[in-house]
Amino acid sequence: MNVQNPPCGCRITGTGAKSDPLRIDFCPVHNNQRGTIAVTLARMDQLKSAIQARVWTDTEFQFDRVLRSLTKQQ
């Protein structure tokens, strides 16, 4: 199992595989932002797929979506 402890206090566990998806225990700061974090994770997964498929126009599009998602959270 992969466990990450970001500095904010959230706890991310799991391998990211379909059989063991990522699970997030939110810190008090991010507790009310679950939807935006889930959207960012989904978009990052789509970006990863585009990179692996080497579809560069889709990669650029997905990167822009991830970036916009991250900047909206702040």
N, C-alpha and C positions, 0 to 999 in steps of 0.2 A: 504494500500500500504506500502511496505517495502522500505525504502530509506537508503542507506549506502553511507557515504562520506569517502572514503579512504584518507589517509594523502597526497597522491600525487595530489589530485584535481579532479580525476575522480568522476563521480556521477553514482551510480548504483540504479535503481528504478525498481519496479515490485515485484510480489510475487513469480515468478518462475513457476507458474502454466501455463498450455497450453493456457488458456484464457488470461493470463497476464504475458507473458514471461519477463525475465530480459531485461532491456534496459540500455545501458551504454553511458553516455556522457563523452567522453575522454578528459583528460587534455592535454596540449601541449606536455608533455613528451611521453605519450602513444598514441598520435594521429596517428602515423605512424605504430603502432604495433597491429592494430585491428585484423588482421588475427590470430596472435599468441594468443591473449587474447580469441578470439572466440574458437579456438581449445582447449585451456585449460579448458574453461567452459564446452564444450561438453564432454571432457574426464572426468571432475569431475562429470558430470551427469551420465556417464557410470559407474564410480566407485561407486556412490551412489546406482545405480541399482544393481550392483554386490553384494554390502554389504547387501542390503535389501533381495536379493534372497538367501543369505548365500552360494554363490558359491565361496569358498575360493581360488581356483586356479585362477579364473577370477578376484577376488578382488585383489590378489597380482599382476597380470598382469596389471590391470587398474591403480593401485597405482603407479607402475613403470612408466607407460605412463604419468600420471599426473606429477610426479616428474621430468621426463625428459623434459616435456613441460615447466614447471616452470623454470628450470635451464637454458634452452635455451634463455629465455627472458632477462637474466641479462648480 
